[in-house]
């Protein structure tokens, strides 16, 4: 998708603060952080949401979660605790229609949901 902001970041058209990068996944700091550590982990390939993942892409889902763990280690929140959030659809707060995982940490969080 040409006008997707995350696709533009992945292609290097929009500068960002990279935390992790390989041939399938890119992780970068959120520009409006909701926690002291707030990193977004996205696949290079455009997939709109969790609802659009196919059975063939399940290995990619596993790798995304593995990269979330690596980011937590790199950012120093692995031991103290971190949250991984995936918003799917507008009612859940998904703003960018490109699947992305939020890695949040760096202090106590409100655990109340809803």
C-alpha positions, 0 to 999 in steps of 0.5 A: 500500500503506497500511502501507508505511513508504516510502509513509508517508514519501512521503505525509508521514505520517512525518517525514524529512530530504528530499534531493530531491522531485518529482512521481514520486520522493522521496529522503531520508537513511537512518535507519541509514546504512551510509556517511557519505552514505546516501540512499534514492531511491524512487518515489512510486508503490508498486512492491514490487521490481525484479521488479515493474517493467513495460516501461511503467515503464522510463522511471521506472527511468531517472529513478530512476537520474538522480535517484541521480546528482543526489543524488550531486552534491548530496551532494558524492560525485559526483567522489570516487565513490559506490555505487548498490545495489538489493536485490531480495528477502529473500535480497538483503537487501531489508527494505522491500518498496518499490523503493528505491535506496541512494546510498552514498559519502563514503569508501572502501568495501569492494568485496568482494561476497558 
